[in-house]
Amino acid sequence: MDSRGSILSGYEAGASRAEMAVIPASLFWKEILRERASALTAVRTSPSVTDVHAWEEEVASLNTILALANRQRNAYSRSCSLPPELLSRIFEELIDISPIDTDAEDPVLRRGWIVVIHICQHWRNVAKTNSSLWKNITLSSVPLWDLYIACSRDKPLTVSGNISAKLKSFEDFFDLIPAHICRFKELHLQITPSPGFSNRLAQSHLALLLKKLNSSRESLDLLEVLSLKPYGSVGGRGLSLDFIEHCAVLRRLTLQSLCFPSNTNTPSLTSLELINTTYLSVNALLETLGTLPRLDDLTLDRLHIVTTTIVQPPVKLAHVRRLVIKESLVLCTVLLKSVTTHPLVYTEIDASRTDHPHDDDLSELGHILLSSEEFESTVLELTAYEGRTICTVVAYRGEDEAGRYGPFNSNHPMPSDPHPWPGVKATLPVPASLLDSPCALAPIVMLHFLSRTPKASWEDITFKGHMHWDAELVLKTFSDAIALGTLAVDNVPADSVSAFCKALVASPAISLDSEPTFFPKLYALYFSSINFGCPADECDGEQSAVHYLTDVLIDRCRTGKPITYLTLDECSLGDGYVDEWESYGLDVEWDGESGGAHERHTDNEEDEDDDGEGEGEGEGEGEGEGEGEVGV
C-alpha cells in the first residue's frame, strides 16, 4: 500500500501531463508500470474500507495513465498528423453532410459533425481555432450556443431556425438576438404551430420575436439578409421603421404575413419578397416599392389587396430585373399594368390559384407579357402535366434560358452574373371539368393565352408533357408563326403527334413551286419519348402517328422545303420506318431503340387482356423473321 501510494503521489505531483508526454517510454512504461503491477498483485488478507478507497484511487490513476497512453499513441497516427488546412476543409464539408439534428433518435446524429472533431486533441484544436466552422447557428445547436459564440470569435453570424409551438427553448433562442444581433449577417426564422398546440402559442412566439427585434437600438451594420416567416395571420404586426433603417447594409428581405413599413429609407435593399401581406390598395403597395432605389428582385406572393385599381401612370421600378407575381389572373394583370421595369426583366407569373379562369383574362395577361416592344421572344416552351390542373408557357430570346444565370444557365445568381436571363414564365390554371381531363383542356388555355401575342419572331417551339391537341387547334394557335424553324415534341401522347403532323400537311402550298403556308421555314423536327405506335391493322392502325409523319416528310420534299434534320430519342419506333425516312435525304439521328413499337393505344383493358397473348406471339414471329411492313 505504501509503495503504491508513493508511486501515485509521485505520478500525480512529480510530473505534469506535458512533462510526462516527453518521458522516455523505456523509463515511464517499463519501470513505473512494472512497479505498479507488483503492487496490484500483492495479497490482501484483511479487506477494509481503506483498502476499497485505495483501490478506487488506483483505478482512477490507471485510467489517467491509460488516457495519456492513448494520447501518445494517437500522436503517431496518420489521422492525428493531418495538416490543419486539410482538416478544416474536411470539417467544412461535414457541416453540410452531417448537421446537428436535435430531433434524431441516434445520439451520433443528434450531435452531427461535432462527434467527428472529438477524434483526438489535434482535431479539437483545429476545429476550435477555425472560426468559420462556428459562424452558422441553428436552433438545433441549442446546447452549444455558448461554444458557437466563443469559437466564431468576430465572424459575422448566420442564425436560422424553425420555431414550433412545442419548443421549450425558444425564449433562450430569442435571448440570443438582443445579445448578439450586432454580429448577425443573416437571420432566417420560421414560426409554425405544432400538431395539438394552439396557434395562439405560435402567435405569442412571434410577438416576443418582434419585440426583441423592434426594441433593438443598435446599428446593425452587418445584417445583409433577413427572412421572417410566421404562420397564418398576425393581425397587422410588422417590423418597425426604426429597425429597418438601422439595417444599413440590408440587401435581401423576406416577410411573410408581416407588414413592410412605408416611406422606408433602405438604399441598399436589392431583393424583397412579400408573402401573404395585406395592403389597402395597389397604389399603397407600389408607393412603398417606389422608394427602394436599388430594388432589382421583387416577389409578390398571395397579397391581400383591398382595392385593385390599376395605377396610372405606372410606377417606375427601373432596376427590377426579376419580377415574380403569384396571384389571381386579374390581379397579376393589374400589377403588371401598374409598373414599368427594366427592359431586360425576367417575369414569372403564377396564376394557378385562379378558380374560374376566363378566356379574356387569359388573353389579356398573355398580351401584356409577350407583346412588349422591348422584348421579342424567339423560343416558346409549352408544358402540361398529367393529372394536374396547371400548364406553363415559357418564352425567351436566343439560347439563354429565361430565369437562369450566366453562360451555363445556372439556377442561382453568381457574382459575375447577378441577373437572370430575360424572358417570361407563366403558370396558368387549367379548369377542372367533369367532361374533359386537364390534358384535353390545357391546349385550349394555351390558345387563349397566346391569342393576342405576336408570333412572327418565334423560331423554336417545344411541346412537352401530357396534352391532347387536334390539327384544327394547332393551326388556329400557331398559324402566324411564319419564322418557325425547329419543332420539338417531348413525351406527348401519339394523338397530339398526329395532330401536329396533320396540321403540317393540312395547308398545302398554293403551287408546286411555292413554300407551305404553315410553318414555311420549318427544317428540323425533334421527337423525344414518343410512342409512335405501329400502323399495322393488327396493332395500332389509325392510332399510330407513323404515317402522318411520313406524309409530312413527303409533302415538304414535294414543295422544295424539305425537313433536313430529324431526331428520334427514346421513341417507340420500328427501324423499318427510320430506313424509309432516311431515304428522303434527311439527316436522321436515332438512338436505335425500338421500344414498345407495337404497344396498343386503347382504353379497353379487357380487349388487351384477351388478345395480348396472341399478339405477343405474332410480334415475336415478325421480329424473328425481319419481315413485314412494320420493319421491327
VENBEL-V477725 format. One record per helix or strand of 2 or more residues. SS is the DSSP state (2 for helix, 1 for strand). FROM is the first residue (numbers start at 0). LEN is the number of residues. Records with the same first field share a line. If there is no record, write none. Layout:
SS=FROM-LEN / FROM-LEN
//
This chain:
2=1-13 / 16-4 / 24-16 / 48-27 / 78-3 / 83-14 / 106-12 / 120-9 / 130-4 / 138-14 / 169-14 / 198-16 / 240-6 / 281-8 / 328-9 / 358-12 / 437-13 / 470-8 / 493-13 / 540-3 / 545-13 / 574-8 / 604-21
1=135-3 / 156-8 / 183-9 / 224-6 / 251-5 / 270-5 / 277-4 / 296-5 / 303-4 / 314-2 / 321-5 / 338-2 / 345-5 / 378-6 / 389-7 / 422-7 / 459-6 / 485-5 / 523-5 / 564-5 / 586-4
//
